[in-house]
């Protein structure tokens, strides 16, 4: 069903296509060099190759969806979209993926990119960056799971550094205030509306109990241990999944449609069903509630807002020229 939907959406009208690409440019190195036809002469089948891999990985497990999308976000928010999160640590360098904020990144995302890059290398050696493979795989995971299809701008080079010490303070945290979240997104050229739209990435995937257990047991002890913005039935359900002091299990971010990338995420917020405190904050704060209500009410509006925002995100910190290269293998520097 999802593949059929993907194919249908892969032929957007020319006006919709152009509207999608005409978004506010982020002033970052190399962003102006990105274009959707970048590999037309050097690797014309790159998108179909990556798509085939993503389809296979999604058939194996739905964890492919959230883990791949999350990988792209974590990459772009730290030193730009340059594939630095894919690098494996060595004896002489602790890489980004081993920073505390990245330890929860799931194996399935890394494996999807590794497999897709290997397939691309077999067809077009030394032509396509790992960063672009990740960008394409992210789009495909979103579209194949019911989200919007959008043309991916390509032409990024892979970054030449990856350091765990560069991560702290650059990724959104579940306990951030709205002002703190806005500041993090603003530092990446994204506004408040972009932030609300991109938060729908939490429509898929899982989160560890430790990311939200304080909302269940230590919100305001002893008089109010449970966050009152949590739906009571949802809170009881979560306590059953995550007993206080129990193992750090994982819980689906969206219990209603866990394998669909959709605007159910916003309807969950309206019902007190945001899993993370930073999710529910988008509805309880008057600055972002109108956008939540708007995206909850209209799938087309949600599609456009998310597609516009993730295209902008994909332009952040793009490397070009001597600032990057094309890695042969995504987890090690050339």
Residue pairs with C-beta under 8 A, 6 or more apart in sequence:
2 144
2 145
2 146
3 55
3 144
5 143
5 146
6 140
6 143
6 144
6 149
9 143
9 148
9 149
10 143
10 149
12 20
12 149
17 151
19 304
20 150
20 151
20 304
20 307
20 308
20 311
21 36
21 151
21 153
21 311
23 308
23 311
23 312
24 189
24 312
25 31
25 32
25 315
26 188
26 189
26 312
26 315
26 316
27 189
28 80
28 189
28 315
28 316
28 317
28 318
29 317
29 318
29 319
29 320
29 323
30 155
30 156
30 157
30 318
30 319
30 320
30 321
30 323
30 324
31 315
31 316
31 318
33 155
33 318
33 320
34 153
34 154
34 155
34 156
34 314
34 315
34 318
35 153
35 154
35 155
36 151
36 152
36 153
36 154
38 132
38 153
38 154
38 155
39 46
39 124
39 127
39 128
39 132
39 154
42 124
42 127
42 128
43 120
43 123
43 124
43 127
43 128
45 123
45 124
46 120
46 123
46 124
46 127
46 128
46 132
46 133
46 136
46 154
47 136
47 152
49 116
49 119
49 120
49 123
50 116
50 119
50 120
50 133
50 136
50 137
50 140
51 136
51 140
52 119
53 112
53 115
53 116
53 119
53 137
54 64
54 68
54 112
54 116
54 137
54 140
54 141
54 144
55 140
55 144
56 115
57 64
57 68
57 108
57 111
57 112
57 115
58 64
58 65
58 141
58 144
58 145
61 108
62 145
62 204
62 258
62 259
63 106
63 108
63 205
63 206
64 108
64 109
64 112
64 141
65 141
65 142
65 144
65 145
65 204
65 205
65 259
65 261
66 106
66 201
66 204
66 205
66 206
66 253
67 105
67 106
67 107
67 108
67 109
67 110
67 112
67 205
68 108
68 109
68 112
68 113
68 134
68 137
68 138
68 141
69 109
69 138
69 141
69 142
69 201
69 204
69 205
69 261
70 105
70 106
70 109
70 201
70 205
71 85
71 86
71 105
71 109
71 110
71 113
71 134
71 138
72 81
72 134
72 135
72 138
72 314
73 198
73 201
73 313
74 85
74 96
74 101
74 102
74 105
74 171
75 81
75 82
75 83
75 84
75 85
75 86
75 131
75 134
76 188
76 313
76 314
76 316
76 317
77 170
77 171
77 172
77 184
77 188
77 316
78 84
78 85
78 96
78 166
78 167
78 170
78 171
79 159
79 161
79 166
79 317
80 159
80 316
80 317
80 318
80 319
81 131
81 135
81 156
81 313
81 314
81 315
81 316
81 317
81 318
82 131
82 156
82 157
82 158
82 159
82 317
82 318
82 319
82 324
83 129
83 130
83 131
83 134
83 156
83 158
83 159
83 327
83 330
84 95
84 96
84 158
84 159
84 161
84 162
85 96
85 97
85 102
85 105
85 162
86 97
86 110
86 113
86 130
86 134
86 330
86 331
87 95
87 96
87 97
87 162
87 331
87 332
87 333
88 95
88 97
88 331
88 332
89 95
89 97
89 98
89 164
93 162
93 163
94 163
94 164
94 165
95 162
95 163
95 164
96 102
96 162
96 163
96 164
96 166
96 167
97 105
97 110
97 162
98 164
99 164
99 165
99 166
99 167
99 168
100 167
100 168
101 167
101 168
101 171
101 173
102 164
102 167
102 171
104 208
104 211
106 206
110 331
112 137
112 141
113 130
113 133
113 134
113 137
113 330
114 330
114 331
116 133
116 136
116 137
117 128
117 130
117 133
117 329
117 330
120 127
120 128
120 133
121 128
121 328
126 326
126 328
127 326
128 326
129 156
129 157
129 158
129 324
129 326
129 327
130 158
130 326
130 327
130 330
131 156
131 157
131 158
131 159
131 319
132 152
132 154
132 155
132 156
133 330
135 152
135 153
135 154
135 156
135 314
136 152
136 154
138 310
139 149
139 150
139 152
139 310
141 261
142 148
142 261
142 310
143 149
143 150
145 204
145 259
145 260
145 261
146 260
146 261
146 262
147 203
147 261
147 262
147 303
147 306
148 302
148 303
148 304
148 306
148 307
150 307
150 310
150 311
152 314
153 311
153 314
153 315
155 318
155 320
156 318
156 319
156 324
157 318
157 319
157 320
157 321
157 323
157 324
157 325
157 326
158 319
158 324
158 325
158 326
158 327
158 330
159 319
159 323
159 324
160 319
160 323
160 324
160 325
160 333
170 184
170 187
171 184
172 181
172 184
172 185
172 278
173 180
173 278
174 211
174 212
174 276
174 277
174 278
175 214
175 277
175 278
176 184
176 278
177 281
178 281
178 282
178 285
178 287
178 288
181 195
181 278
181 281
182 192
182 195
185 191
185 192
185 194
185 195
185 198
188 313
188 316
189 312
189 315
189 316
190 198
190 309
190 312
190 313
192 287
192 288
192 291
193 291
193 305
193 309
194 308
194 309
194 312
194 313
195 288
196 282
196 288
196 291
196 292
196 295
196 305
197 291
197 295
197 302
197 305
197 306
197 308
197 309
198 306
198 309
198 310
198 313
199 265
199 279
199 282
200 261
200 263
200 265
200 266
200 295
200 302
200 306
202 253
202 254
202 265
202 275
202 276
202 279
203 253
203 254
203 257
203 260
203 261
203 262
203 263
203 264
203 265
204 253
204 254
204 258
204 259
204 260
204 261
205 252
205 253
206 250
206 251
206 252
206 253
207 250
207 251
207 253
207 275
207 276
208 248
208 249
208 250
208 251
209 241
209 242
209 246
209 247
209 248
209 249
209 250
209 251
210 248
211 275
211 276
212 238
212 242
212 275
212 276
212 277
213 242
213 244
214 277
215 226
215 227
215 230
215 235
215 277
216 225
216 226
216 227
216 230
216 235
216 238
216 239
216 242
216 244
217 225
217 226
217 244
218 225
219 225
219 226
219 227
219 228
226 235
227 235
227 277
227 280
229 272
229 274
229 280
229 284
230 238
230 272
230 273
230 280
231 271
231 272
231 273
234 255
234 271
234 272
234 273
237 255
238 251
238 275
241 249
241 251
242 249
242 251
251 275
252 258
253 265
253 275
254 260
254 264
254 265
254 268
254 275
255 273
256 264
256 267
256 268
257 264
262 299
262 302
263 295
263 296
263 298
263 299
263 302
265 279
266 283
266 292
266 293
266 295
266 296
266 302
267 296
268 274
269 279
269 280
269 282
269 283
269 292
269 296
270 283
270 292
270 293
270 296
272 280
274 280
274 281
274 282
274 283
281 288
282 288
282 289
282 291
282 292
283 289
283 292
294 301
295 301
295 302
295 305
325 334
327 333
327 334
328 334
